[in-house]
Amino acid sequence: MFPKLNPKDMEKMMKKMGIRQDSIPATEVIIKTPEKDLIIRNPQVAKINAMGQETIQVIGTVEELEAQKFSDDDVKTVAEQAKVPKEKARAALEKTNGDLAQAILDLQQ
């Protein structure tokens, strides 16, 4: 951004401009969207406050995963209703693409 600028000088300049940056010691960052989950591995996370506006900056290796179509509560519900272990309930939900009723019916047959 600013070539040949000493990091200490950059910090002083940012302080004069009212910009404060704090490092966050994160081990993994997950961003969930309706279509997919973004997992940032080995992240460098900074919280930046510039004139009252807070921004989070994340740098790292991004991995995209298809969004899970059901929650842990859904797994618990299916397991209880079908009287099966949670692992079987989860597999049934994956097979039915998150359809609770169909998963329960499939497990009861």
N, C-alpha and C positions, 0 to 999 in steps of 0.2 A: 504494500500500500504506500508506504513512505520509504523509498530506498535509502539505505545506509543510515538509518535512524537508530540510535542506541535505544534499547528497550526502556532504560531508565528515563531517558529524555522523553520518550513516547508517553510513559506513565505520567510524568510531570505535565506534559502538554494536555493530556486527557483530563487531569485533575483541574487545571486552569479552566478548561471548557465545561466543567461540571459533569464529567463522565467518570463513573466509578465502575470498575470491573472486579468481580469476585470469581474465583475458581470454585467449581463444585466437584468434589471427589466422587464422581459417579463411576460405577463399574459396567453399567449397561443402561441404554435408553431405549424405551419402547414407545412408538407412536402408533396408536390404533386408529384405523380408518374403516369405513364400512366394507371396503373391498379387500384390503390387505393390512397386515401389520408390518411396520418397519422397525427392525431391531438394529441399533447402532452398537457395534462391538468396539471395545477399547476406546471409549469416547473421551474427548477433551471437552468439558462443558464449562461455559462461562456465563455468568449472569451480569448483564450490563445495565446500569442505570444511567440514563442520559436525560437530564432535565425532567426527572419524575417519570419518564417512560422506561419500563423494564423490558428487557429483551433477553432471551436465552439463545446462546450460540452453541451448536453442537457440531463437533468434527469427529469423524471416525469411519469405520468400515460398515457400510449399510447392507443389511440382509433383508430381503422381502419375503414375507410368508403370507399365504392366503389367510384371510381373516377367519377366525373360528366362528362358526355359526350357532354356537350354543355355549351356555355358561356352566360353571360348576354346580349352580343350583339346578339347572336342567338335568345334569347327570344324576344328581341326588334324587330328584323327582322321579326320573325314569327307573332308577335302581329300586326305590321304595315301592313304586306302583307295580313293577314287574317282579319284585322280590328276587333280584339278581345282584351280583357284585357290581361295584361302580365301573370296573374295567369293561364288563359286558355291556353295561348301559352306555358307556362312552362309545364303544364300537358300534352299537346299534344307532346312536345319534349320528355318528359319522356316515354310516351307511344310508340313513334317511335324510341326510343333509340338514340335520337340526330339527326335524319334525318330531316333536315329543310324542304325539298321539300314535303316529305310525311306528315309532321305535318301541313303545310299550306294547302295541298289538303284535309286532314281529316277535318280541321276546316272550310273549304269552303263548304263542303257538308252538 
